[in-house]
Amino acid sequence: MIIDPSTIPIAQLQGYLQSAVAPRPIAFASTIDKAGNVNLSPFSFFNVFSANPPILVFSPARRVTNNTTKHTLENVLVVPEVVINIVHFPIVEQASLASTEYERGVDEFVKAGLTAMPSLKVKPPRVGESPVSFECTVEQVIPLGDNGGAGNLVIAKVQLIHIQDQYLDEQGRLDTTRLDLVARMGGNWYARASGAALFEIPKPLSTRGIGVDQLPEHVRQSTILNGNNLGRLGNLEQMPNEELLQQARKLPKVQVALTNSGMKQQTMLHYLAKEQLDLGDTALALAVLMLYEQ
């Protein structure tokens, strides 16, 4: 399927965008109007865009149905302050409830059963149940259009961060495994960042991997190893040395594989390398692969 965005209804286009560009973090934004009325609403067009200065950006889009604007946008235009609260699994249903289109003046903290905690540097309160809250001043609001579905980029500078201590590790860093964060998908779907959904990939920031192009052809063309396996192998800094090759030869299953030849040996070694990759020993996995027809 090929889609020209200008040829389909905006609601349909929005569905494709939100389903494909996901998971998206959620900005649970609390704002206040000139009369002191508090508003609390979640927005999944949201991310962090800078650390120096610390900048968060979220976008309250104009409603597709009638092209009206949301209270959050109206509030930050008159009181340029916002608290962006992070949503985790224990409050995701309450955050969803707060997205209800209540009339102006209705306090979503009360409707959603959440605790409004006073902020220290800005007027809007923060969500007491949120694991992390960012008190922000609004630096700029950039409208992206005048029609229904058009976003409005709210550029918010972080002035103060509140972190609940139970989500910190022993070094004082936020512990991803404890946060239990959630993200928006398309339609009514959410994603939960916990348990088996979490995985680590070594970042090639201070190292330079050999690259997939340096792997033997039988490895690059493998029907057993997938793209993620190849990417992990290509992230190694060097090919295995003789000591590692000898270690691989001593593995009992490898010894059995090497009694075979041709495609049978190759297939067995590829499966054994995949086992080592699943165990987290990338260097040994590549050593196993390098034994093919040696």
Secondary structure, 3 states (H helix, E strand, C coil): CCCCHHHCCHHHHHHHHHHHCCCECCEEEEEECCCCCEEEEEECCEEEEEECCEEEEECCCCCCCCCCCCHHHHHHHHCCEEEEEECEHHHHHHHHHCCCCCCCCCCHHHHHCCCEECCCCCCCCEECCCCEEEEEEEEEEEECCCCCCCCEEEEEEEEEEEECHHHECCCCCECHHHHCEEEECCCCCEEEECHHHCCCCCCCCCCCCCCHHHCCHHHHCCCCCCHHHHHHHHCCCCCCCHHHHHHHHCCHHHHHHHCCCHHHHHHHHHHHHHHHHHHCCHHHHHHHHHCCCC
